[in-house]
Amino acid sequence: MMAEQTWPERAIIGFHLDEENHWVADLECGHTRHVRHNPPWQNREWVTKLETRRLNIGKTFICKKCEPL
Ligand SMILES: [Zn+2]
């Protein structure tokens, strides 16, 4: 049986738009993660507004680009 892998949680330090105009979160580890607002599948209206993006700075995402713990 394979051991279950877990990845570290990394804080969001900023956001930027990619070349296709999708929002990307910049994580403290230097990796990035898409935070697409693509309703009805992905509903993240907060990411479309500067005010609510700011509120999410410092929140954490599991970073699967980092080495598993
Ligand atoms: Zn990472």
PDB file of the backbone (N, CA, C, O) and the ligand in Angstrom, with CONECT records:
HET     ZN  A 101       1
ATOM      1  N   MET A   1       0.832  -1.205   0.000  1.00  0.00           N
ATOM      2  CA  MET A   1       0.000   0.000   0.000  1.00  0.00           C
ATOM      3  C   MET A   1       0.866   1.254   0.000  1.00  0.00           C
ATOM      4  O   MET A   1       1.843   1.341   0.744  1.00  0.00           O
ATOM      5  N   MET A   2       0.509   2.213  -0.827  1.00  0.00           N
ATOM      6  CA  MET A   2       1.307   3.429  -0.893  1.00  0.00           C
ATOM      7  C   MET A   2       0.985   4.379   0.244  1.00  0.00           C
ATOM      8  O   MET A   2      -0.173   4.563   0.618  1.00  0.00           O
ATOM      9  N   ALA A   3       2.022   4.971   0.780  1.00  0.00           N
ATOM     10  CA  ALA A   3       1.818   5.955   1.837  1.00  0.00           C
ATOM     11  C   ALA A   3       1.120   7.177   1.235  1.00  0.00           C
ATOM     12  O   ALA A   3       1.389   7.577   0.102  1.00  0.00           O
ATOM     13  N   GLU A   4       0.246   7.735   2.003  1.00  0.00           N
ATOM     14  CA  GLU A   4      -0.436   8.933   1.534  1.00  0.00           C
ATOM     15  C   GLU A   4       0.515  10.129   1.637  1.00  0.00           C
ATOM     16  O   GLU A   4       1.143  10.358   2.671  1.00  0.00           O
ATOM     17  N   GLN A   5       0.600  10.874   0.549  1.00  0.00           N
ATOM     18  CA  GLN A   5       1.513  12.015   0.578  1.00  0.00           C
ATOM     19  C   GLN A   5       0.785  13.273   0.988  1.00  0.00           C
ATOM     20  O   GLN A   5      -0.379  13.489   0.651  1.00  0.00           O
ATOM     21  N   THR A   6       1.500  14.091   1.719  1.00  0.00           N
ATOM     22  CA  THR A   6       0.936  15.392   2.060  1.00  0.00           C
ATOM     23  C   THR A   6       1.932  16.471   1.656  1.00  0.00           C
ATOM     24  O   THR A   6       3.144  16.256   1.658  1.00  0.00           O
ATOM     25  N   TRP A   7       1.398  17.619   1.316  1.00  0.00           N
ATOM     26  CA  TRP A   7       2.225  18.738   0.875  1.00  0.00           C
ATOM     27  C   TRP A   7       2.091  19.883   1.876  1.00  0.00           C
ATOM     28  O   TRP A   7       1.087  19.998   2.579  1.00  0.00           O
ATOM     29  N   PRO A   8       3.107  20.715   1.927  1.00  0.00           N
ATOM     30  CA  PRO A   8       3.067  21.817   2.891  1.00  0.00           C
ATOM     31  C   PRO A   8       2.040  22.883   2.515  1.00  0.00           C
ATOM     32  O   PRO A   8       1.705  23.057   1.343  1.00  0.00           O
ATOM     33  N   GLU A   9       1.551  23.588   3.526  1.00  0.00           N
ATOM     34  CA  GLU A   9       0.680  24.734   3.284  1.00  0.00           C
ATOM     35  C   GLU A   9       1.543  25.961   3.154  1.00  0.00           C
ATOM     36  O   GLU A   9       2.449  26.181   3.958  1.00  0.00           O
ATOM     37  N   ARG A  10       1.267  26.769   2.135  1.00  0.00           N
ATOM     38  CA  ARG A  10       2.052  27.977   1.880  1.00  0.00           C
ATOM     39  C   ARG A  10       1.145  29.186   1.830  1.00  0.00           C
ATOM     40  O   ARG A  10       0.049  29.143   1.272  1.00  0.00           O
ATOM     41  N   ALA A  11       1.624  30.268   2.424  1.00  0.00           N
ATOM     42  CA  ALA A  11       0.820  31.483   2.469  1.00  0.00           C
ATOM     43  C   ALA A  11       0.839  32.210   1.119  1.00  0.00           C
ATOM     44  O   ALA A  11       1.834  32.189   0.394  1.00  0.00           O
ATOM     45  N   ILE A  12      -0.270  32.841   0.813  1.00  0.00           N
ATOM     46  CA  ILE A  12      -0.374  33.687  -0.385  1.00  0.00           C
ATOM     47  C   ILE A  12       0.297  35.027  -0.080  1.00  0.00           C
ATOM     48  O   ILE A  12       0.006  35.667   0.931  1.00  0.00           O
ATOM     49  N   ILE A  13       1.199  35.438  -0.971  1.00  0.00           N
ATOM     50  CA  ILE A  13       1.860  36.737  -0.767  1.00  0.00           C
ATOM     51  C   ILE A  13       1.445  37.767  -1.814  1.00  0.00           C
ATOM     52  O   ILE A  13       1.775  38.946  -1.691  1.00  0.00           O
ATOM     53  N   GLY A  14       0.728  37.326  -2.836  1.00  0.00           N
ATOM     54  CA  GLY A  14       0.267  38.264  -3.856  1.00  0.00           C
ATOM     55  C   GLY A  14      -0.502  37.540  -4.948  1.00  0.00           C
ATOM     56  O   GLY A  14      -0.685  36.324  -4.904  1.00  0.00           O
ATOM     57  N   PHE A  15      -0.945  38.311  -5.921  1.00  0.00           N
ATOM     58  CA  PHE A  15      -1.694  37.749  -7.052  1.00  0.00           C
ATOM     59  C   PHE A  15      -1.229  38.409  -8.334  1.00  0.00           C
ATOM     60  O   PHE A  15      -0.794  39.560  -8.327  1.00  0.00           O
ATOM     61  N   HIS A  16      -1.323  37.683  -9.427  1.00  0.00           N
ATOM     62  CA  HIS A  16      -1.118  38.300 -10.735  1.00  0.00           C
ATOM     63  C   HIS A  16      -1.980  37.586 -11.771  1.00  0.00           C
ATOM     64  O   HIS A  16      -2.483  36.489 -11.531  1.00  0.00           O
ATOM     65  N   LEU A  17      -2.140  38.231 -12.931  1.00  0.00           N
ATOM     66  CA  LEU A  17      -2.894  37.624 -14.026  1.00  0.00           C
ATOM     67  C   LEU A  17      -1.920  36.921 -14.958  1.00  0.00           C
ATOM     68  O   LEU A  17      -0.836  37.432 -15.242  1.00  0.00           O
ATOM     69  N   ASP A  18      -2.320  35.735 -15.434  1.00  0.00           N
ATOM     70  CA  ASP A  18      -1.471  35.065 -16.421  1.00  0.00           C
ATOM     71  C   ASP A  18      -1.817  35.582 -17.820  1.00  0.00           C
ATOM     72  O   ASP A  18      -2.657  36.468 -17.979  1.00  0.00           O
ATOM     73  N   GLU A  19      -1.153  35.010 -18.827  1.00  0.00           N
ATOM     74  CA  GLU A  19      -1.321  35.517 -20.195  1.00  0.00           C
ATOM     75  C   GLU A  19      -2.731  35.266 -20.729  1.00  0.00           C
ATOM     76  O   GLU A  19      -3.134  35.881 -21.716  1.00  0.00           O
ATOM     77  N   GLU A  20      -3.479  34.374 -20.090  1.00  0.00           N
ATOM     78  CA  GLU A  20      -4.868  34.134 -20.510  1.00  0.00           C
ATOM     79  C   GLU A  20      -5.876  34.845 -19.615  1.00  0.00           C
ATOM     80  O   GLU A  20      -7.075  34.568 -19.656  1.00  0.00           O
ATOM     81  N   ASN A  21      -5.358  35.775 -18.803  1.00  0.00           N
ATOM     82  CA  ASN A  21      -6.213  36.569 -17.926  1.00  0.00           C
ATOM     83  C   ASN A  21      -6.870  35.760 -16.812  1.00  0.00           C
ATOM     84  O   ASN A  21      -7.963  36.091 -16.353  1.00  0.00           O
ATOM     85  N   HIS A  22      -6.198  34.702 -16.385  1.00  0.00           N
ATOM     86  CA  HIS A  22      -6.644  33.958 -15.217  1.00  0.00           C
ATOM     87  C   HIS A  22      -5.818  34.401 -14.023  1.00  0.00           C
ATOM     88  O   HIS A  22      -4.623  34.671 -14.146  1.00  0.00           O
ATOM     89  N   TRP A  23      -6.464  34.473 -12.866  1.00  0.00           N
ATOM     90  CA  TRP A  23      -5.751  34.883 -11.673  1.00  0.00           C
ATOM     91  C   TRP A  23      -4.871  33.768 -11.133  1.00  0.00           C
ATOM     92  O   TRP A  23      -5.253  32.598 -11.100  1.00  0.00           O
ATOM     93  N   VAL A  24      -3.692  34.171 -10.716  1.00  0.00           N
ATOM     94  CA  VAL A  24      -2.707  33.246 -10.175  1.00  0.00           C
ATOM     95  C   VAL A  24      -2.251  33.784  -8.820  1.00  0.00           C
ATOM     96  O   VAL A  24      -1.913  34.961  -8.693  1.00  0.00           O
ATOM     97  N   ALA A  25      -2.243  32.917  -7.815  1.00  0.00           N
ATOM     98  CA  ALA A  25      -1.746  33.314  -6.501  1.00  0.00           C
ATOM     99  C   ALA A  25      -0.244  33.056  -6.438  1.00  0.00           C
ATOM    100  O   ALA A  25       0.236  31.996  -6.840  1.00  0.00           O
ATOM    101  N   ASP A  26       0.485  34.041  -5.928  1.00  0.00           N
ATOM    102  CA  ASP A  26       1.921  33.871  -5.680  1.00  0.00           C
ATOM    103  C   ASP A  26       2.079  33.377  -4.248  1.00  0.00           C
ATOM    104  O   ASP A  26       1.594  34.008  -3.309  1.00  0.00           O
ATOM    105  N   LEU A  27       2.756  32.256  -4.088  1.00  0.00           N
ATOM    106  CA  LEU A  27       2.921  31.670  -2.756  1.00  0.00           C
ATOM    107  C   LEU A  27       4.295  31.991  -2.187  1.00  0.00           C
ATOM    108  O   LEU A  27       5.237  32.274  -2.928  1.00  0.00           O
ATOM    109  N   GLU A  28       4.397  31.943  -0.883  1.00  0.00           N
ATOM    110  CA  GLU A  28       5.643  32.314  -0.190  1.00  0.00           C
ATOM    111  C   GLU A  28       6.830  31.437  -0.588  1.00  0.00           C
ATOM    112  O   GLU A  28       7.982  31.845  -0.444  1.00  0.00           O
ATOM    113  N   CYS A  29       6.546  30.236  -1.088  1.00  0.00           N
ATOM    114  CA  CYS A  29       7.633  29.323  -1.452  1.00  0.00           C
ATOM    115  C   CYS A  29       8.199  29.629  -2.835  1.00  0.00           C
ATOM    116  O   CYS A  29       9.177  29.013  -3.257  1.00  0.00           O
ATOM    117  N   GLY A  30       7.578  30.591  -3.551  1.00  0.00           N
ATOM    118  CA  GLY A  30       8.054  30.915  -4.888  1.00  0.00           C
ATOM    119  C   GLY A  30       7.250  30.235  -5.974  1.00  0.00           C
ATOM    120  O   GLY A  30       7.398  30.556  -7.153  1.00  0.00           O
ATOM    121  N   HIS A  31       6.396  29.295  -5.586  1.00  0.00           N
ATOM    122  CA  HIS A  31       5.517  28.645  -6.549  1.00  0.00           C
ATOM    123  C   HIS A  31       4.259  29.479  -6.745  1.00  0.00           C
ATOM    124  O   HIS A  31       4.020  30.459  -6.039  1.00  0.00           O
ATOM    125  N   THR A  32       3.465  29.062  -7.721  1.00  0.00           N
ATOM    126  CA  THR A  32       2.226  29.777  -8.012  1.00  0.00           C
ATOM    127  C   THR A  32       1.090  28.777  -8.087  1.00  0.00           C
ATOM    128  O   THR A  32       1.310  27.577  -8.253  1.00  0.00           O
ATOM    129  N   ARG A  33      -0.112  29.277  -7.965  1.00  0.00           N
ATOM    130  CA  ARG A  33      -1.277  28.409  -8.050  1.00  0.00           C
ATOM    131  C   ARG A  33      -2.439  29.179  -8.657  1.00  0.00           C
ATOM    132  O   ARG A  33      -2.741  30.294  -8.229  1.00  0.00           O
ATOM    133  N   HIS A  34      -3.093  28.587  -9.655  1.00  0.00           N
ATOM    134  CA  HIS A  34      -4.232  29.242 -10.277  1.00  0.00           C
ATOM    135  C   HIS A  34      -5.402  29.325  -9.308  1.00  0.00           C
ATOM    136  O   HIS A  34      -5.710  28.366  -8.600  1.00  0.00           O
ATOM    137  N   VAL A  35      -6.034  30.460  -9.288  1.00  0.00           N
ATOM    138  CA  VAL A  35      -7.270  30.626  -8.512  1.00  0.00           C
ATOM    139  C   VAL A  35      -8.321  31.165  -9.481  1.00  0.00           C
ATOM    140  O   VAL A  35      -8.758  32.312  -9.393  1.00  0.00           O
ATOM    141  N   ARG A  36      -8.705  30.295 -10.404  1.00  0.00           N
ATOM    142  CA  ARG A  36      -9.607  30.713 -11.478  1.00  0.00           C
ATOM    143  C   ARG A  36     -11.013  30.974 -10.971  1.00  0.00           C
ATOM    144  O   ARG A  36     -11.539  30.262 -10.115  1.00  0.00           O
ATOM    145  N   HIS A  37     -11.598  32.018 -11.530  1.00  0.00           N
ATOM    146  CA  HIS A  37     -13.030  32.249 -11.340  1.00  0.00           C
ATOM    147  C   HIS A  37     -13.687  31.826 -12.645  1.00  0.00           C
ATOM    148  O   HIS A  37     -13.643  32.556 -13.635  1.00  0.00           O
ATOM    149  N   ASN A  38     -14.296  30.647 -12.646  1.00  0.00           N
ATOM    150  CA  ASN A  38     -14.814  30.046 -13.867  1.00  0.00           C
ATOM    151  C   ASN A  38     -16.155  29.379 -13.548  1.00  0.00           C
ATOM    152  O   ASN A  38     -16.273  28.154 -13.560  1.00  0.00           O
ATOM    153  N   PRO A  39     -17.168  30.215 -13.263  1.00  0.00           N
ATOM    154  CA  PRO A  39     -18.459  29.649 -12.841  1.00  0.00           C
ATOM    155  C   PRO A  39     -19.113  28.846 -13.955  1.00  0.00           C
ATOM    156  O   PRO A  39     -18.873  29.144 -15.125  1.00  0.00           O
ATOM    157  N   PRO A  40     -19.923  27.845 -13.649  1.00  0.00           N
ATOM    158  CA  PRO A  40     -20.295  27.432 -12.279  1.00  0.00           C
ATOM    159  C   PRO A  40     -19.333  26.407 -11.684  1.00  0.00           C
ATOM    160  O   PRO A  40     -19.559  25.932 -10.571  1.00  0.00           O
ATOM    161  N   TRP A  41     -18.282  26.063 -12.391  1.00  0.00           N
ATOM    162  CA  TRP A  41     -17.397  25.010 -11.885  1.00  0.00           C
ATOM    163  C   TRP A  41     -16.491  25.501 -10.776  1.00  0.00           C
ATOM    164  O   TRP A  41     -16.313  24.836  -9.756  1.00  0.00           O
ATOM    165  N   GLN A  42     -15.934  26.653 -10.987  1.00  0.00           N
ATOM    166  CA  GLN A  42     -15.049  27.218  -9.968  1.00  0.00           C
ATOM    167  C   GLN A  42     -15.558  28.614  -9.659  1.00  0.00           C
ATOM    168  O   GLN A  42     -15.474  29.527 -10.481  1.00  0.00           O
ATOM    169  N   ASN A  43     -16.075  28.753  -8.486  1.00  0.00           N
ATOM    170  CA  ASN A  43     -16.686  30.026  -8.131  1.00  0.00           C
ATOM    171  C   ASN A  43     -15.812  30.771  -7.143  1.00  0.00           C
ATOM    172  O   ASN A  43     -15.845  30.515  -5.940  1.00  0.00           O
ATOM    173  N   ARG A  44     -15.045  31.679  -7.661  1.00  0.00           N
ATOM    174  CA  ARG A  44     -14.139  32.442  -6.799  1.00  0.00           C
ATOM    175  C   ARG A  44     -14.268  33.922  -7.154  1.00  0.00           C
ATOM    176  O   ARG A  44     -13.314  34.571  -7.583  1.00  0.00           O
ATOM    177  N   GLU A  45     -15.455  34.412  -6.963  1.00  0.00           N
ATOM    178  CA  GLU A  45     -15.686  35.798  -7.333  1.00  0.00           C
ATOM    179  C   GLU A  45     -14.754  36.743  -6.588  1.00  0.00           C
ATOM    180  O   GLU A  45     -14.418  37.811  -7.099  1.00  0.00           O
ATOM    181  N   TRP A  46     -14.329  36.357  -5.374  1.00  0.00           N
ATOM    182  CA  TRP A  46     -13.447  37.210  -4.574  1.00  0.00           C
ATOM    183  C   TRP A  46     -12.169  37.562  -5.312  1.00  0.00           C
ATOM    184  O   TRP A  46     -11.580  38.619  -5.083  1.00  0.00           O
ATOM    185  N   VAL A  47     -11.739  36.666  -6.207  1.00  0.00           N
ATOM    186  CA  VAL A  47     -10.448  36.899  -6.846  1.00  0.00           C
ATOM    187  C   VAL A  47     -10.523  38.009  -7.896  1.00  0.00           C
ATOM    188  O   VAL A  47      -9.495  38.534  -8.324  1.00  0.00           O
ATOM    189  N   THR A  48     -11.738  38.362  -8.307  1.00  0.00           N
ATOM    190  CA  THR A  48     -11.883  39.376  -9.344  1.00  0.00           C
ATOM    191  C   THR A  48     -11.826  40.800  -8.789  1.00  0.00           C
ATOM    192  O   THR A  48     -11.752  41.764  -9.551  1.00  0.00           O
ATOM    193  N   LYS A  49     -11.859  40.927  -7.474  1.00  0.00           N
ATOM    194  CA  LYS A  49     -11.861  42.270  -6.874  1.00  0.00           C
ATOM    195  C   LYS A  49     -10.634  42.506  -6.011  1.00  0.00           C
ATOM    196  O   LYS A  49     -10.250  41.658  -5.205  1.00  0.00           O
ATOM    197  N   LEU A  50     -10.028  43.662  -6.191  1.00  0.00           N
ATOM    198  CA  LEU A  50      -8.814  43.996  -5.454  1.00  0.00           C
ATOM    199  C   LEU A  50      -9.018  43.897  -3.940  1.00  0.00           C
ATOM    200  O   LEU A  50      -8.177  43.351  -3.226  1.00  0.00           O
ATOM    201  N   GLU A  51     -10.143  44.434  -3.463  1.00  0.00           N
ATOM    202  CA  GLU A  51     -10.403  44.445  -2.020  1.00  0.00           C
ATOM    203  C   GLU A  51     -10.414  43.051  -1.421  1.00  0.00           C
ATOM    204  O   GLU A  51      -9.810  42.802  -0.378  1.00  0.00           O
ATOM    205  N   THR A  52     -11.117  42.137  -2.102  1.00  0.00           N
ATOM    206  CA  THR A  52     -11.241  40.799  -1.538  1.00  0.00           C
ATOM    207  C   THR A  52      -9.994  39.964  -1.805  1.00  0.00           C
ATOM    208  O   THR A  52      -9.703  39.021  -1.068  1.00  0.00           O
ATOM    209  N   ARG A  53      -9.254  40.312  -2.866  1.00  0.00           N
ATOM    210  CA  ARG A  53      -7.959  39.640  -3.045  1.00  0.00           C
ATOM    211  C   ARG A  53      -7.058  39.968  -1.862  1.00  0.00           C
ATOM    212  O   ARG A  53      -6.381  39.100  -1.312  1.00  0.00           O
ATOM    213  N   ARG A  54      -7.068  41.244  -1.486  1.00  0.00           N
ATOM    214  CA  ARG A  54      -6.240  41.684  -0.360  1.00  0.00           C
ATOM    215  C   ARG A  54      -6.549  40.901   0.908  1.00  0.00           C
ATOM    216  O   ARG A  54      -5.652  40.561   1.679  1.00  0.00           O
ATOM    217  N   LEU A  55      -7.845  40.618   1.113  1.00  0.00           N
ATOM    218  CA  LEU A  55      -8.257  39.889   2.316  1.00  0.00           C
ATOM    219  C   LEU A  55      -7.717  38.465   2.324  1.00  0.00           C
ATOM    220  O   LEU A  55      -7.633  37.835   3.378  1.00  0.00           O
ATOM    221  N   ASN A  56      -7.354  37.961   1.154  1.00  0.00           N
ATOM    222  CA  ASN A  56      -6.876  36.581   1.075  1.00  0.00           C
ATOM    223  C   ASN A  56      -5.363  36.462   1.126  1.00  0.00           C
ATOM    224  O   ASN A  56      -4.823  35.355   1.132  1.00  0.00           O
ATOM    225  N   ILE A  57      -4.676  37.601   1.164  1.00  0.00           N
ATOM    226  CA  ILE A  57      -3.222  37.582   1.356  1.00  0.00           C
ATOM    227  C   ILE A  57      -2.960  36.983   2.740  1.00  0.00           C
ATOM    228  O   ILE A  57      -3.586  37.374   3.725  1.00  0.00           O
ATOM    229  N   GLY A  58      -2.047  36.052   2.799  1.00  0.00           N
ATOM    230  CA  GLY A  58      -1.737  35.420   4.083  1.00  0.00           C
ATOM    231  C   GLY A  58      -2.489  34.125   4.314  1.00  0.00           C
ATOM    232  O   GLY A  58      -2.130  33.342   5.193  1.00  0.00           O
ATOM    233  N   LYS A  59      -3.547  33.890   3.517  1.00  0.00           N
ATOM    234  CA  LYS A  59      -4.223  32.587   3.613  1.00  0.00           C
ATOM    235  C   LYS A  59      -3.329  31.527   2.988  1.00  0.00           C
ATOM    236  O   LYS A  59      -2.415  31.849   2.228  1.00  0.00           O
ATOM    237  N   THR A  60      -3.583  30.294   3.299  1.00  0.00           N
ATOM    238  CA  THR A  60      -2.684  29.248   2.817  1.00  0.00           C
ATOM    239  C   THR A  60      -3.372  28.298   1.847  1.00  0.00           C
ATOM    240  O   THR A  60      -4.574  28.040   1.921  1.00  0.00           O
ATOM    241  N   PHE A  61      -2.561  27.797   0.945  1.00  0.00           N
ATOM    242  CA  PHE A  61      -2.951  26.737   0.024  1.00  0.00           C
ATOM    243  C   PHE A  61      -1.969  25.588   0.216  1.00  0.00           C
ATOM    244  O   PHE A  61      -0.809  25.810   0.564  1.00  0.00           O
ATOM    245  N   ILE A  62      -2.421  24.386  -0.006  1.00  0.00           N
ATOM    246  CA  ILE A  62      -1.518  23.251  -0.100  1.00  0.00           C
ATOM    247  C   ILE A  62      -0.737  23.432  -1.403  1.00  0.00           C
ATOM    248  O   ILE A  62      -1.332  23.599  -2.468  1.00  0.00           O
ATOM    249  N   CYS A  63       0.592  23.400  -1.319  1.00  0.00           N
ATOM    250  CA  CYS A  63       1.415  23.564  -2.515  1.00  0.00           C
ATOM    251  C   CYS A  63       1.948  22.217  -2.981  1.00  0.00           C
ATOM    252  O   CYS A  63       2.853  21.647  -2.373  1.00  0.00           O
ATOM    253  N   LYS A  64       1.374  21.724  -4.065  1.00  0.00           N
ATOM    254  CA  LYS A  64       1.797  20.410  -4.581  1.00  0.00           C
ATOM    255  C   LYS A  64       3.025  20.512  -5.470  1.00  0.00           C
ATOM    256  O   LYS A  64       3.522  19.504  -5.972  1.00  0.00           O
ATOM    257  N   LYS A  65       3.516  21.738  -5.666  1.00  0.00           N
ATOM    258  CA  LYS A  65       4.770  21.895  -6.404  1.00  0.00           C
ATOM    259  C   LYS A  65       5.961  21.799  -5.454  1.00  0.00           C
ATOM    260  O   LYS A  65       7.096  21.612  -5.894  1.00  0.00           O
ATOM    261  N   CYS A  66       5.706  21.925  -4.161  1.00  0.00           N
ATOM    262  CA  CYS A  66       6.764  21.745  -3.163  1.00  0.00           C
ATOM    263  C   CYS A  66       6.999  20.246  -2.942  1.00  0.00           C
ATOM    264  O   CYS A  66       6.195  19.405  -3.345  1.00  0.00           O
ATOM    265  N   GLU A  67       8.109  19.947  -2.300  1.00  0.00           N
ATOM    266  CA  GLU A  67       8.394  18.562  -1.927  1.00  0.00           C
ATOM    267  C   GLU A  67       7.346  18.093  -0.922  1.00  0.00           C
ATOM    268  O   GLU A  67       7.004  18.830   0.003  1.00  0.00           O
ATOM    269  N   PRO A  68       6.828  16.863  -1.096  1.00  0.00           N
ATOM    270  CA  PRO A  68       5.894  16.337  -0.090  1.00  0.00           C
ATOM    271  C   PRO A  68       6.567  16.265   1.281  1.00  0.00           C
ATOM    272  O   PRO A  68       7.778  16.068   1.381  1.00  0.00           O
ATOM    273  N   LEU A  69       5.783  16.423   2.307  1.00  0.00           N
ATOM    274  CA  LEU A  69       6.324  16.376   3.674  1.00  0.00           C
ATOM    275  C   LEU A  69       6.717  14.945   4.025  1.00  0.00           C
ATOM    276  O   LEU A  69       7.193  14.689   5.131  1.00  0.00           O
TER     277      LEU A  69
HETATM  278 ZN    ZN A 101       5.642  25.496  -3.274  1.00  0.00          ZN2+
END
